[in-house]
Amino acid sequence: MSTTIAPPAVPSLVEGVVTHTRRTPLTHRFRHRHYQWLVDLDALPRLPWPLSLLARFEPADHLDGGRLGGGIRGDLDRFLAARGVALPARARVLMLAHARSLGHVFDPLTVFWCLAPDGRLVAAVLEVHNTYRGRHAYLVDVDDDGRAVVDKAFYVSPFNDVSGSYEVRLILDEQRVAVAIRLTRDGHTVLDAAVTGTPTPASGRALVSTAARHALMTHRVTALIRWHGVRLWLRRLPVVPRPNRLEEAVR
């Protein structure tokens, strides 16, 4: 990777929209207002009470759950090392994710950008969560345009098996943070999903204002996923049984 990134100041609140379009075997679209956090894993926000009720970042919510120590950053370093990637000294890792809010978090997709001190992108990792408490991390090889392709390897939706591949586009700069994913199978597009937003410094006032505009954000994410699933089921979209054991490549 030779991409150089000039990210926004962190921590930031990334406010925008999430979109999803299922294209086959039936069409289903949605668009919802949305916000996430962009944070540095070595300087995670530690908010005073009562703001801490609105945003906490816990190792248990990501990757290996902090099992071997070192927090989320420790888990990510071990994940990369197991795949032959060693981050240089003073590398930064920026994470786009939902914070745990009012005791709840659900993060369908977390993105980690691993940056050398000169801003060069060393590695990018996508962590996918499903509603069955499983999670899987993908190390993606991003080109100079922020694009990557990776084989699907994890059961996410009850309406899709684990076949196909993801076409990924990542954007991280001072004006925009965006992640677009296209699932393709046998040369056909199955679905497109994207989150995009504008980063703003995460001051206490900004957090209160943003949380008020997006009340119960993480609770809504969970509820909306289930609501759209019920709608697809009522339209008789075939259900694909999930594996007895959900593989979790997060170590």
Backbone as CSV, one residue per row, in Angstrom:
resi,resn,N_x,N_y,N_z,CA_x,CA_y,CA_z,C_x,C_y,C_z
1,MET,0.839,-1.188,0.000,0.000,0.000,0.000,0.880,1.246,0.000
2,SER,0.532,2.198,-0.847,1.271,3.461,-0.868,0.357,4.662,-0.665
3,THR,-0.914,4.409,-0.389,-1.870,5.483,-0.194,-1.482,6.321,1.010
4,THR,-1.512,7.631,0.854,-1.278,8.546,1.967,-2.597,9.193,2.342
5,ILE,-2.886,9.203,3.626,-4.176,9.672,4.123,-3.953,10.861,5.046
6,ALA,-4.791,11.894,4.874,-4.807,13.046,5.772,-6.141,13.024,6.508
7,PRO,-6.219,12.324,7.635,-7.506,12.142,8.303,-7.947,13.397,9.047
8,PRO,-9.209,13.453,9.429,-9.669,14.567,10.261,-9.101,14.447,11.665
9,ALA,-9.237,15.520,12.431,-8.855,15.469,13.838,-9.734,14.454,14.562
10,VAL,-9.155,13.770,15.514,-9.917,12.797,16.293,-9.764,13.117,17.784
11,PRO,-10.792,12.745,18.575,-12.001,12.027,18.184,-12.981,12.933,17.440
12,SER,-13.681,12.321,16.489,-14.694,13.026,15.719,-15.994,12.237,15.735
13,LEU,-17.079,12.966,15.595,-18.381,12.366,15.343,-18.631,12.434,13.846
14,VAL,-18.956,11.299,13.254,-19.172,11.234,11.808,-20.674,11.074,11.586
15,GLU,-21.307,12.169,11.186,-22.757,12.196,11.058,-23.143,12.177,9.585
16,GLY,-24.061,11.276,9.237,-24.463,11.168,7.844,-25.591,10.180,7.679
17,VAL,-25.428,9.262,6.722,-26.494,8.303,6.421,-25.903,6.919,6.185
18,VAL,-26.753,5.927,6.380,-26.448,4.556,5.991,-27.479,4.161,4.944
19,THR,-27.010,3.544,3.862,-27.905,3.117,2.790,-27.670,1.641,2.504
20,HIS,-28.706,0.997,2.001,-28.622,-0.437,1.718,-29.578,-0.738,0.569
21,THR,-29.099,-1.436,-0.435,-29.937,-1.840,-1.561,-29.707,-3.308,-1.864
22,ARG,-30.730,-4.104,-1.655,-30.695,-5.509,-2.066,-31.247,-5.593,-3.484
23,ARG,-30.511,-6.264,-4.363,-30.872,-6.261,-5.779,-31.439,-7.581,-6.291
24,THR,-31.188,-8.671,-5.599,-31.669,-9.978,-6.060,-31.826,-10.897,-4.858
25,PRO,-32.782,-11.815,-4.857,-33.771,-12.087,-5.905,-34.970,-11.136,-5.873
26,LEU,-34.997,-10.213,-4.911,-35.990,-9.151,-4.916,-35.290,-7.854,-4.527
27,THR,-35.942,-6.740,-4.776,-35.359,-5.429,-4.496,-35.886,-4.888,-3.177
28,HIS,-34.968,-4.388,-2.368,-35.351,-3.796,-1.076,-34.328,-2.714,-0.756
29,ARG,-34.798,-1.520,-0.492,-33.902,-0.389,-0.233,-34.261,0.294,1.075
30,PHE,-33.243,0.843,1.729,-33.512,1.755,2.843,-32.390,2.764,2.976
31,ARG,-32.723,3.846,3.666,-31.782,4.935,3.935,-32.147,5.525,5.288
32,HIS,-31.177,5.560,6.200,-31.438,6.069,7.546,-30.340,7.050,7.956
33,ARG,-30.728,8.051,8.729,-29.753,8.959,9.324,-28.942,8.182,10.348
34,HIS,-27.704,8.645,10.563,-26.758,7.758,11.231,-25.575,8.558,11.743
35,TYR,-24.950,8.094,12.825,-23.643,8.649,13.188,-22.789,7.587,13.861
36,GLN,-21.481,7.753,13.700,-20.488,6.904,14.347,-19.387,7.782,14.910
37,TRP,-18.444,7.136,15.567,-17.256,7.807,16.085,-16.047,7.431,15.233
38,LEU,-15.135,8.376,15.078,-13.806,8.111,14.540,-12.819,8.435,15.647
39,VAL,-12.074,7.428,16.088,-11.210,7.586,17.261,-9.843,6.984,16.997
40,ASP,-8.866,7.430,17.782,-7.516,6.870,17.781,-7.467,5.804,18.870
41,LEU,-7.081,4.577,18.516,-7.067,3.496,19.501,-6.096,3.748,20.652
42,ASP,-5.105,4.610,20.432,-4.166,4.912,21.512,-4.608,6.101,22.363
43,ALA,-5.733,6.702,22.019,-6.232,7.852,22.786,-7.758,7.831,22.763
44,LEU,-8.323,6.726,23.208,-9.768,6.604,23.201,-10.405,7.617,24.154
45,PRO,-11.532,8.199,23.760,-12.199,9.173,24.639,-12.560,8.562,25.986
46,ARG,-12.270,9.290,27.044,-12.674,8.909,28.393,-13.545,10.039,28.924
47,LEU,-14.829,9.902,28.734,-15.738,10.997,29.018,-16.177,10.992,30.474
48,PRO,-16.362,12.176,31.049,-16.860,12.245,32.424,-18.343,11.887,32.488
49,TRP,-18.763,11.457,33.661,-20.187,11.212,33.870,-20.905,12.558,33.873
50,PRO,-22.074,12.713,33.259,-22.925,11.689,32.669,-22.687,11.455,31.173
51,LEU,-21.721,12.205,30.556,-21.468,11.995,29.120,-21.021,10.569,28.827
52,SER,-20.383,9.936,29.816,-19.917,8.565,29.600,-21.072,7.601,29.358
53,LEU,-22.288,7.981,29.761,-23.451,7.144,29.473,-23.734,7.087,27.971
54,LEU,-23.290,8.130,27.249,-23.566,8.224,25.824,-22.482,7.610,24.959
55,ALA,-21.299,7.383,25.533,-20.213,6.872,24.690,-19.134,6.230,25.544
56,ARG,-18.953,4.926,25.360,-17.843,4.193,25.956,-17.304,3.228,24.921
57,PHE,-16.001,2.979,24.998,-15.344,2.061,24.066,-14.714,0.938,24.882
58,GLU,-15.240,-0.261,24.688,-14.829,-1.398,25.497,-14.146,-2.453,24.637
59,PRO,-13.003,-3.007,25.102,-12.353,-4.087,24.352,-13.267,-5.270,24.088
60,ALA,-14.190,-5.544,24.999,-15.078,-6.695,24.841,-15.951,-6.596,23.600
61,ASP,-16.108,-5.394,23.066,-17.014,-5.186,21.936,-16.345,-5.400,20.583
62,HIS,-15.043,-5.709,20.570,-14.319,-5.787,19.307,-13.316,-6.929,19.291
63,LEU,-13.068,-7.443,18.091,-11.972,-8.377,17.804,-11.958,-9.527,18.796
64,ASP,-10.850,-9.700,19.533,-10.717,-10.835,20.447,-11.241,-10.523,21.838
65,GLY,-11.931,-9.392,21.978,-12.544,-9.048,23.255,-11.575,-8.642,24.343
66,GLY,-10.341,-8.273,23.958,-9.354,-7.900,24.970,-8.852,-9.061,25.789
67,ARG,-8.984,-10.260,25.265,-8.681,-11.485,26.021,-7.250,-11.547,26.531
68,LEU,-6.292,-11.047,25.719,-4.875,-11.156,26.092,-4.272,-9.823,26.537
69,GLY,-5.106,-8.830,26.737,-4.613,-7.550,27.232,-4.239,-6.599,26.111
70,GLY,-4.032,-5.339,26.497,-3.662,-4.323,25.522,-4.837,-3.646,24.856
71,GLY,-6.057,-3.975,25.303,-7.235,-3.328,24.757,-7.473,-3.665,23.287
72,ILE,-8.259,-2.825,22.641,-8.576,-3.044,21.230,-7.304,-2.999,20.391
73,ARG,-6.398,-2.074,20.734,-5.150,-1.952,19.975,-4.319,-3.229,20.099
74,GLY,-4.261,-3.795,21.278,-3.521,-5.039,21.447,-4.095,-6.159,20.608
75,ASP,-5.410,-6.269,20.588,-6.049,-7.297,19.758,-5.737,-7.083,18.282
76,LEU,-5.803,-5.832,17.838,-5.547,-5.562,16.420,-4.098,-5.860,16.060
77,ASP,-3.160,-5.471,16.908,-1.750,-5.761,16.634,-1.523,-7.262,16.494
78,ARG,-2.152,-8.057,17.357,-1.978,-9.511,17.282,-2.657,-10.072,16.029
79,PHE,-3.816,-9.548,15.685,-4.500,-9.984,14.472,-3.616,-9.745,13.241
80,LEU,-3.014,-8.561,13.153,-2.159,-8.241,12.013,-0.890,-9.094,12.014
81,ALA,-0.263,-9.238,13.190,0.971,-10.016,13.270,0.746,-11.462,12.818
82,ALA,-0.421,-12.026,13.158,-0.725,-13.398,12.758,-0.860,-13.530,11.246
83,ARG,-1.029,-12.396,10.560,-1.165,-12.396,9.100,0.027,-11.742,8.426
84,GLY,1.131,-11.633,9.167,2.378,-11.158,8.595,2.492,-9.660,8.438
85,VAL,1.684,-8.889,9.153,1.732,-7.431,9.056,2.249,-6.868,10.373
86,ALA,3.369,-6.163,10.307,3.934,-5.509,11.488,3.823,-3.998,11.298
87,LEU,3.160,-3.334,12.202,3.025,-1.887,12.103,4.331,-1.219,12.516
88,PRO,4.711,-0.139,11.837,5.943,0.566,12.219,5.795,1.271,13.552
89,ALA,6.926,1.643,14.128,6.896,2.393,15.380,6.106,3.688,15.186
90,ARG,5.350,4.054,16.201,4.533,5.274,16.222,3.415,5.258,15.185
91,ALA,3.028,4.068,14.732,1.878,3.969,13.839,0.610,4.337,14.596
92,ARG,-0.317,4.937,13.883,-1.627,5.264,14.445,-2.661,4.287,13.899
93,VAL,-3.653,3.991,14.717,-4.783,3.198,14.252,-6.052,3.988,14.541
94,LEU,-6.762,4.337,13.478,-8.034,5.036,13.612,-9.169,4.050,13.415
95,MET,-10.166,4.147,14.271,-11.300,3.223,14.241,-12.592,3.988,14.010
96,LEU,-13.372,3.534,13.035,-14.719,4.042,12.795,-15.687,3.016,13.370
97,ALA,-16.477,3.438,14.370,-17.309,2.470,15.079,-18.416,3.186,15.839
98,HIS,-19.386,2.403,16.260,-20.353,2.886,17.236,-19.741,2.767,18.625
99,ALA,-20.046,3.724,19.465,-19.689,3.627,20.881,-20.804,2.909,21.631
100,ARG,-20.439,2.293,22.726,-21.466,1.740,23.626,-22.212,2.912,24.252
101,SER,-23.528,2.919,24.110,-24.342,4.047,24.562,-25.527,3.544,25.368
102,LEU,-25.693,4.094,26.558,-26.778,3.678,27.455,-26.799,2.161,27.618
103,GLY,-25.596,1.604,27.755,-25.447,0.184,28.040,-25.548,-0.747,26.859
104,HIS,-25.663,-0.212,25.641,-25.867,-1.087,24.481,-24.985,-0.648,23.325
105,VAL,-24.499,-1.621,22.564,-23.815,-1.326,21.317,-24.060,-2.463,20.344
106,PHE,-24.251,-2.104,19.093,-24.207,-3.090,18.015,-23.539,-2.416,16.840
107,ASP,-22.487,-3.043,16.336,-21.648,-2.475,15.298,-21.655,-3.391,14.085
108,PRO,-22.573,-3.204,13.141,-22.550,-4.078,11.968,-21.195,-4.084,11.261
109,LEU,-20.539,-2.902,11.224,-19.238,-2.811,10.563,-18.350,-1.812,11.297
110,THR,-17.179,-2.268,11.690,-16.140,-1.418,12.248,-14.975,-1.409,11.272
111,VAL,-14.379,-0.239,11.066,-13.254,-0.124,10.142,-12.043,0.395,10.903
112,PHE,-10.892,-0.236,10.662,-9.622,0.199,11.248,-8.684,0.623,10.123
113,TRP,-8.201,1.862,10.194,-7.153,2.343,9.294,-5.849,2.386,10.082
114,CYS,-4.835,1.681,9.617,-3.533,1.633,10.288,-2.570,2.511,9.494
115,LEU,-2.116,3.597,10.107,-1.353,4.616,9.404,0.065,4.721,9.945
116,ALA,1.041,4.754,9.028,2.430,5.047,9.405,2.532,6.507,9.841
117,PRO,3.620,6.888,10.523,3.764,8.287,10.961,3.670,9.308,9.827
118,ASP,4.027,8.920,8.595,3.947,9.846,7.463,2.573,9.859,6.802
119,GLY,1.596,9.137,7.386,0.247,9.104,6.842,0.004,7.994,5.844
120,ARG,1.016,7.205,5.561,0.852,6.107,4.609,-0.017,5.020,5.221
121,LEU,-0.963,4.512,4.419,-1.825,3.435,4.882,-1.050,2.120,4.854
122,VAL,-0.861,1.535,6.019,-0.122,0.280,6.139,-1.064,-0.914,6.025
123,ALA,-2.244,-0.795,6.614,-3.209,-1.893,6.587,-4.601,-1.340,6.859
124,ALA,-5.598,-2.058,6.378,-6.992,-1.742,6.675,-7.696,-3.027,7.071
125,VAL,-8.516,-2.934,8.092,-9.221,-4.100,8.616,-10.702,-3.756,8.743
126,LEU,-11.543,-4.656,8.250,-12.984,-4.529,8.407,-13.451,-5.595,9.384
127,GLU,-14.163,-5.187,10.401,-14.720,-6.133,11.375,-16.236,-6.134,11.233
128,VAL,-16.785,-7.308,10.926,-18.219,-7.454,10.688,-18.846,-8.190,11.864
129,HIS,-19.964,-7.670,12.338,-20.725,-8.319,13.409,-22.075,-8.758,12.852
130,ASN,-22.584,-9.881,13.335,-23.952,-10.261,13.002,-24.821,-10.235,14.255
131,THR,-26.103,-10.472,14.085,-27.027,-10.386,15.218,-27.062,-11.665,16.039
132,TYR,-26.190,-12.620,15.713,-26.093,-13.867,16.473,-24.871,-13.860,17.403
133,ARG,-24.351,-12.657,17.658,-23.200,-12.445,18.552,-21.899,-12.984,17.970
134,GLY,-21.872,-13.154,16.667,-20.635,-13.545,16.005,-19.949,-12.334,15.410
135,ARG,-18.649,-12.443,15.170,-17.916,-11.377,14.495,-16.730,-11.980,13.741
136,HIS,-16.326,-11.256,12.724,-15.257,-11.732,11.845,-14.513,-10.513,11.319
137,ALA,-13.202,-10.606,11.259,-12.384,-9.493,10.771,-11.705,-9.877,9.467
138,TYR,-11.713,-8.944,8.531,-11.076,-9.119,7.229,-9.914,-8.142,7.101
139,LEU,-8.739,-8.638,6.766,-7.622,-7.792,6.368,-7.752,-7.551,4.873
140,VAL,-7.873,-6.279,4.467,-8.114,-5.980,3.056,-6.925,-5.232,2.468
141,ASP,-6.634,-5.549,1.232,-5.516,-4.949,0.504,-6.058,-3.787,-0.330
142,VAL,-5.908,-2.576,0.183,-6.517,-1.389,-0.419,-5.558,-0.768,-1.432
143,ASP,-6.088,-0.415,-2.618,-5.245,0.227,-3.621,-5.225,1.744,-3.413
144,ASP,-4.601,2.462,-4.332,-4.441,3.909,-4.175,-5.759,4.664,-4.263
145,ASP,-6.808,4.027,-4.769,-8.125,4.651,-4.834,-9.017,4.237,-3.671
146,GLY,-8.426,3.536,-2.708,-9.209,3.101,-1.562,-10.066,1.881,-1.817
147,ARG,-9.767,1.135,-2.876,-10.592,-0.008,-3.256,-9.903,-1.329,-2.904
148,ALA,-10.739,-2.312,-2.606,-10.230,-3.648,-2.291,-11.307,-4.669,-2.604
149,VAL,-10.888,-5.912,-2.801,-11.802,-7.035,-2.986,-11.380,-8.136,-2.023
150,VAL,-12.355,-8.732,-1.342,-12.048,-9.808,-0.410,-13.178,-10.826,-0.464
151,ASP,-12.833,-12.104,-0.398,-13.847,-13.151,-0.405,-14.681,-13.101,0.871
152,LYS,-15.975,-13.300,0.720,-16.839,-13.377,1.890,-16.544,-14.665,2.634
153,ALA,-16.500,-14.583,3.971,-16.153,-15.773,4.749,-16.980,-15.892,6.026
154,PHE,-18.045,-15.104,6.154,-18.748,-15.019,7.432,-20.243,-14.862,7.178
155,TYR,-21.047,-15.599,7.931,-22.504,-15.548,7.834,-23.011,-14.298,8.554
156,VAL,-23.629,-13.408,7.797,-24.110,-12.147,8.370,-25.633,-12.107,8.381
157,SER,-26.229,-12.249,7.204,-27.672,-12.129,7.045,-28.298,-13.499,6.893
158,PRO,-29.503,-13.720,7.440,-30.181,-15.005,7.227,-30.651,-15.207,5.791
159,PHE,-30.448,-14.190,4.940,-30.881,-14.292,3.545,-29.707,-14.432,2.578
160,ASN,-28.504,-14.627,3.117,-27.315,-14.814,2.276,-26.424,-15.878,2.884
161,ASP,-25.868,-16.742,2.032,-24.870,-17.682,2.531,-23.506,-16.999,2.530
162,VAL,-22.433,-17.772,2.634,-21.105,-17.166,2.738,-20.367,-17.169,1.407
163,SER,-21.078,-17.395,0.314,-20.425,-17.363,-0.989,-20.352,-15.936,-1.506
164,GLY,-19.488,-15.723,-2.484,-19.350,-14.417,-3.108,-18.151,-13.650,-2.589
165,SER,-18.051,-12.405,-3.007,-16.941,-11.545,-2.577,-17.452,-10.132,-2.345
166,TYR,-16.706,-9.399,-1.522,-17.019,-8.008,-1.233,-16.090,-7.100,-2.035
167,GLU,-16.675,-6.135,-2.725,-15.915,-5.044,-3.315,-16.049,-3.851,-2.368
168,VAL,-14.913,-3.357,-1.895,-14.888,-2.362,-0.825,-14.310,-1.056,-1.338
169,ARG,-14.858,0.057,-0.876,-14.271,1.378,-1.134,-14.220,2.128,0.187
170,LEU,-13.029,2.589,0.576,-12.827,3.325,1.815,-12.396,4.752,1.507
171,ILE,-13.004,5.711,2.186,-12.633,7.121,2.054,-12.434,7.696,3.452
172,LEU,-11.302,8.320,3.672,-11.006,8.951,4.951,-10.221,10.221,4.686
173,ASP,-10.878,11.360,4.852,-10.178,12.634,4.737,-10.847,13.648,5.655
174,GLU,-10.414,14.891,5.572,-10.885,15.890,6.522,-12.349,16.257,6.320
175,GLN,-12.876,16.032,5.119,-14.250,16.420,4.826,-15.229,15.252,4.814
176,ARG,-14.742,14.036,4.634,-15.658,12.916,4.435,-15.062,11.614,4.937
177,VAL,-15.918,10.835,5.561,-15.572,9.469,5.946,-16.649,8.565,5.358
178,ALA,-16.243,7.571,4.585,-17.230,6.730,3.915,-16.691,5.324,3.723
179,VAL,-17.606,4.375,3.785,-17.300,2.976,3.522,-18.422,2.433,2.647
180,ALA,-18.078,1.918,1.488,-19.056,1.308,0.585,-18.667,-0.141,0.354
181,ILE,-19.654,-1.021,0.404,-19.412,-2.456,0.217,-20.444,-3.001,-0.762
182,ARG,-19.965,-3.733,-1.743,-20.831,-4.415,-2.709,-20.577,-5.903,-2.616
183,LEU,-21.637,-6.667,-2.406,-21.529,-8.122,-2.410,-21.864,-8.627,-3.807
184,THR,-20.922,-9.340,-4.409,-21.154,-9.914,-5.737,-21.048,-11.430,-5.656
185,ARG,-21.792,-12.069,-6.569,-21.773,-13.533,-6.619,-21.985,-13.953,-8.065
186,ASP,-21.052,-14.748,-8.587,-21.148,-15.247,-9.971,-21.333,-14.109,-10.969
187,GLY,-20.622,-13.003,-10.729,-20.663,-11.885,-11.650,-21.863,-10.970,-11.512
188,HIS,-22.721,-11.220,-10.516,-23.920,-10.403,-10.324,-23.859,-9.695,-8.973
189,THR,-24.389,-8.481,-8.925,-24.449,-7.735,-7.673,-25.636,-8.205,-6.850
190,VAL,-25.362,-8.623,-5.616,-26.419,-9.067,-4.703,-26.942,-7.890,-3.902
191,LEU,-26.024,-7.097,-3.352,-26.451,-5.946,-2.571,-25.341,-4.909,-2.516
192,ASP,-25.743,-3.670,-2.249,-24.833,-2.552,-2.006,-25.173,-1.942,-0.657
193,ALA,-24.153,-1.638,0.124,-24.355,-0.982,1.409,-23.276,0.080,1.594
194,ALA,-23.627,1.168,2.256,-22.652,2.239,2.454,-23.014,3.047,3.695
195,VAL,-21.965,3.524,4.357,-22.126,4.548,5.386,-21.242,5.712,4.969
196,THR,-21.775,6.903,5.077,-21.010,8.085,4.704,-21.402,9.231,5.613
197,GLY,-20.436,10.064,5.961,-20.739,11.167,6.849,-19.639,12.198,6.878
198,THR,-19.943,13.291,7.563,-19.017,14.407,7.721,-18.480,14.414,9.143
199,PRO,-17.155,14.422,9.311,-16.601,14.410,10.664,-16.593,15.802,11.298
200,THR,-16.918,15.868,12.572,-16.822,17.101,13.355,-16.187,16.767,14.703
201,PRO,-15.387,17.663,15.265,-14.745,17.382,16.553,-15.758,16.977,17.620
202,ALA,-15.408,15.971,18.398,-16.342,15.386,19.362,-16.271,16.110,20.701
203,SER,-16.679,17.355,20.717,-16.777,18.082,21.980,-17.984,17.582,22.763
204,GLY,-18.042,17.902,24.043,-19.188,17.505,24.845,-20.482,18.062,24.290
205,ARG,-20.451,19.316,23.870,-21.661,19.927,23.313,-22.076,19.224,22.023
206,ALA,-21.094,18.912,21.165,-21.409,18.231,19.907,-21.997,16.854,20.171
207,LEU,-21.472,16.140,21.173,-21.987,14.818,21.480,-23.438,14.893,21.949
208,VAL,-23.740,15.811,22.851,-25.115,15.940,23.349,-26.061,16.278,22.203
209,SER,-25.636,17.227,21.359,-26.477,17.635,20.232,-26.700,16.482,19.256
210,THR,-25.620,15.762,18.926,-25.730,14.657,17.975,-26.565,13.523,18.544
211,ALA,-26.341,13.201,19.815,-27.114,12.125,20.439,-28.592,12.483,20.515
212,ALA,-28.904,13.761,20.688,-30.307,14.186,20.720,-30.960,14.043,19.347
213,ARG,-30.196,14.345,18.296,-30.754,14.203,16.935,-30.921,12.748,16.527
214,HIS,-30.098,11.869,17.111,-30.132,10.444,16.760,-30.396,9.646,18.036
215,ALA,-31.554,9.853,18.610,-31.858,9.247,19.901,-31.711,7.730,19.860
216,LEU,-31.060,7.183,20.894,-30.882,5.730,21.031,-30.278,5.111,19.764
217,MET,-29.188,5.705,19.289,-28.607,5.314,18.012,-28.325,3.818,17.924
218,THR,-27.587,3.282,18.870,-27.206,1.870,18.754,-28.408,0.950,18.956
219,HIS,-29.346,1.360,19.807,-30.571,0.578,19.960,-31.363,0.581,18.652
220,ARG,-31.405,1.728,17.980,-32.131,1.830,16.719,-31.492,0.954,15.648
221,VAL,-30.157,0.892,15.627,-29.477,0.044,14.643,-29.938,-1.403,14.785
222,THR,-29.947,-1.904,16.011,-30.380,-3.279,16.247,-31.835,-3.476,15.843
223,ALA,-32.691,-2.542,16.251,-34.121,-2.671,15.948,-34.383,-2.603,14.446
224,LEU,-33.698,-1.693,13.750,-33.933,-1.543,12.314,-33.456,-2.765,11.525
225,ILE,-32.337,-3.351,11.933,-31.879,-4.565,11.257,-32.937,-5.659,11.355
226,ARG,-33.504,-5.812,12.534,-34.525,-6.846,12.713,-35.814,-6.484,11.964
227,TRP,-36.172,-5.216,11.963,-37.372,-4.779,11.262,-37.261,-5.049,9.761
228,HIS,-36.131,-4.695,9.170,-35.969,-4.949,7.746,-35.903,-6.448,7.466
229,GLY,-35.345,-7.217,8.395,-35.337,-8.667,8.231,-36.744,-9.249,8.226
230,VAL,-37.586,-8.764,9.115,-38.973,-9.230,9.153,-39.689,-8.878,7.852
231,ARG,-39.445,-7.686,7.335,-40.082,-7.282,6.079,-39.662,-8.198,4.927
232,LEU,-38.387,-8.549,4.883,-37.921,-9.458,3.831,-38.525,-10.854,3.997
233,TRP,-38.624,-11.302,5.231,-39.222,-12.611,5.488,-40.686,-12.631,5.062
234,LEU,-41.422,-11.547,5.362,-42.826,-11.465,4.962,-42.982,-11.443,3.443
235,ARG,-41.934,-10.971,2.750,-41.973,-10.990,1.286,-41.468,-12.325,0.732
236,ARG,-41.248,-13.279,1.627,-40.884,-14.653,1.288,-39.498,-14.776,0.646
237,LEU,-38.595,-13.900,1.062,-37.205,-14.090,0.644,-36.674,-15.339,1.340
238,PRO,-36.111,-16.295,0.598,-35.669,-17.552,1.215,-34.633,-17.326,2.320
239,VAL,-34.794,-18.081,3.393,-33.867,-18.023,4.531,-32.800,-19.087,4.352
240,VAL,-31.547,-18.688,4.561,-30.414,-19.608,4.486,-30.042,-20.009,5.913
241,PRO,-30.155,-21.291,6.281,-29.815,-21.694,7.650,-28.385,-21.314,7.996
242,ARG,-28.200,-20.835,9.207,-26.854,-20.447,9.603,-26.075,-21.675,10.064
243,PRO,-24.732,-21.622,9.948,-23.913,-22.755,10.377,-24.087,-23.019,11.867
244,ASN,-23.896,-24.274,12.251,-23.971,-24.608,13.673,-22.900,-23.886,14.468
245,ARG,-21.764,-23.666,13.820,-20.656,-22.976,14.487,-20.270,-21.783,13.628
246,LEU,-20.322,-20.609,14.223,-19.969,-19.399,13.491,-18.478,-19.152,13.644
247,GLU,-17.751,-19.267,12.548,-16.316,-19.037,12.604,-16.023,-17.562,12.888
248,GLU,-15.025,-17.310,13.719,-14.684,-15.951,14.095,-13.180,-15.741,13.893
249,ALA,-12.794,-15.239,12.746,-11.378,-14.961,12.494,-11.050,-13.564,13.002
250,VAL,-10.886,-13.458,14.298,-10.589,-12.163,14.909,-9.319,-12.222,15.733
251,ARG,-8.573,-13.338,15.651,-7.362,-13.481,16.454,-6.151,-13.567,15.546
